[in-house]
Amino acid sequence: WWPSSDISEEEEIVTVAKKATETVVGYPLKPIGTAGSNDASYLNTLANIPTIAFGPGDQLLSRTHGADEQVEIQNLINFAKIYGLMAMNACGMSS
């Protein structure tokens, strides 16, 4: 059994992710739901800790968690920057 998960776009983690994404790649983050599972559903649903699953790559093009899984190097670089800005913003540091 795995609980479904839903998070408001008004949660701080979502607004921080949106701001960092826009800063690094120049376009807004468009949150989507998807099939699959990860710890975010437990954290959101059972522990009431706002959590998002957010990472580089396209679920279909990258063959996520499948044979020959891949992601473009530029996406990895962009996400390293996004994660860094998210951490800085969450800690109250200016970016």
C-alpha positions as a Markdown table, in Angstrom:
| # | Residue | x | y | z |
|---|---|---|---|---|
| 1 | Trp | 0.0 | 0.0 | 0.0 |
| 2 | Trp | 1.3 | 3.4 | -0.9 |
| 3 | Pro | -0.7 | 6.6 | -0.3 |
| 4 | Ser | -1.4 | 9.0 | -3.1 |
| 5 | Ser | 0.1 | 12.5 | -2.7 |
| 6 | Asp | -1.0 | 16.0 | -3.5 |
| 7 | Ile | 0.6 | 19.3 | -2.6 |
| 8 | Ser | -0.7 | 22.9 | -3.0 |
| 9 | Glu | 1.3 | 25.1 | -5.3 |
| 10 | Glu | 1.2 | 27.6 | -2.5 |
| 11 | Glu | 3.5 | 25.5 | -0.3 |
| 12 | Glu | 6.9 | 27.1 | 0.2 |
| 13 | Ile | 8.8 | 24.2 | -1.3 |
| 14 | Val | 6.9 | 24.6 | -4.5 |
| 15 | Thr | 7.3 | 28.4 | -4.7 |
| 16 | Val | 11.1 | 28.0 | -3.9 |
| 17 | Ala | 11.4 | 25.4 | -6.7 |
| 18 | Lys | 9.5 | 27.6 | -9.1 |
| 19 | Lys | 11.7 | 30.7 | -8.4 |
| 20 | Ala | 14.9 | 28.7 | -8.7 |
| 21 | Thr | 13.8 | 27.1 | -11.9 |
| 22 | Glu | 12.9 | 30.4 | -13.5 |
| 23 | Thr | 16.2 | 31.9 | -12.4 |
| 24 | Val | 18.3 | 29.1 | -13.8 |
| 25 | Val | 16.6 | 28.1 | -17.0 |
| 26 | Gly | 14.5 | 31.2 | -17.7 |
| 27 | Tyr | 11.1 | 29.6 | -17.9 |
| 28 | Pro | 8.5 | 28.7 | -15.2 |
| 29 | Leu | 8.2 | 25.3 | -13.6 |
| 30 | Lys | 5.0 | 23.6 | -14.5 |
| 31 | Pro | 4.1 | 21.1 | -11.7 |
| 32 | Ile | 2.5 | 17.9 | -12.9 |
| 33 | Gly | 1.3 | 14.8 | -11.2 |
| 34 | Thr | 2.5 | 11.4 | -12.4 |
| 35 | Ala | 2.2 | 7.7 | -11.7 |
| 36 | Gly | 4.9 | 6.0 | -9.7 |
| 37 | Ser | 6.0 | 6.2 | -6.1 |
| 38 | Asn | 8.6 | 7.8 | -3.9 |
| 39 | Asp | 8.9 | 8.9 | -0.3 |
| 40 | Ala | 7.2 | 12.2 | -1.0 |
| 41 | Ser | 3.8 | 10.6 | -0.7 |
| 42 | Tyr | 4.6 | 9.3 | 2.8 |
| 43 | Leu | 6.1 | 12.6 | 3.8 |
| 44 | Asn | 3.1 | 14.6 | 2.5 |
| 45 | Thr | 0.4 | 12.3 | 3.5 |
| 46 | Leu | 1.5 | 10.7 | 6.7 |
| 47 | Ala | 4.1 | 13.0 | 8.2 |
| 48 | Asn | 2.5 | 16.3 | 6.9 |
| 49 | Ile | 5.9 | 17.5 | 5.6 |
| 50 | Pro | 5.4 | 19.4 | 2.3 |
| 51 | Thr | 7.5 | 17.5 | -0.2 |
| 52 | Ile | 8.0 | 17.4 | -4.0 |
| 53 | Ala | 9.6 | 14.9 | -6.3 |
| 54 | Phe | 11.7 | 17.1 | -8.6 |
| 55 | Gly | 14.6 | 16.2 | -10.7 |
| 56 | Pro | 16.3 | 16.4 | -14.1 |
| 57 | Gly | 15.1 | 14.6 | -17.2 |
| 58 | Asp | 11.9 | 13.9 | -19.1 |
| 59 | Gln | 10.1 | 10.8 | -17.7 |
| 60 | Leu | 9.5 | 9.4 | -21.2 |
| 61 | Leu | 12.6 | 10.5 | -23.1 |
| 62 | Ser | 15.0 | 9.7 | -20.2 |
| 63 | Arg | 13.5 | 6.2 | -19.7 |
| 64 | Thr | 13.3 | 6.9 | -16.0 |
| 65 | His | 14.2 | 3.9 | -13.9 |
| 66 | Gly | 14.4 | 1.7 | -17.0 |
| 67 | Ala | 17.0 | 0.1 | -19.2 |
| 68 | Asp | 19.4 | 2.7 | -20.6 |
| 69 | Glu | 18.1 | 5.5 | -18.3 |
| 70 | Gln | 19.8 | 8.8 | -19.2 |
| 71 | Val | 19.7 | 12.5 | -18.8 |
| 72 | Glu | 21.4 | 15.3 | -20.7 |
| 73 | Ile | 24.5 | 16.7 | -19.0 |
| 74 | Gln | 23.2 | 20.2 | -19.3 |
| 75 | Asn | 20.1 | 19.1 | -17.3 |
| 76 | Leu | 22.3 | 17.8 | -14.5 |
| 77 | Ile | 24.2 | 21.1 | -14.5 |
| 78 | Asn | 20.9 | 23.1 | -14.4 |
| 79 | Phe | 19.5 | 21.0 | -11.6 |
| 80 | Ala | 22.7 | 21.4 | -9.5 |
| 81 | Lys | 22.2 | 25.1 | -9.8 |
| 82 | Ile | 18.4 | 24.9 | -9.1 |
| 83 | Tyr | 19.0 | 22.7 | -6.0 |
| 84 | Gly | 21.7 | 25.1 | -4.8 |
| 85 | Leu | 19.3 | 28.1 | -5.2 |
| 86 | Met | 16.5 | 26.2 | -3.5 |
| 87 | Ala | 18.7 | 25.5 | -0.5 |
| 88 | Met | 19.9 | 29.1 | -0.3 |
| 89 | Asn | 16.3 | 30.5 | -0.6 |
| 90 | Ala | 14.9 | 28.0 | 1.9 |
| 91 | Cys | 17.6 | 29.1 | 4.4 |
| 92 | Gly | 16.9 | 32.8 | 3.8 |
| 93 | Met | 20.0 | 33.6 | 1.8 |
| 94 | Ser | 19.7 | 35.8 | -1.2 |
| 95 | Ser | 20.5 | 34.3 | -4.6 |
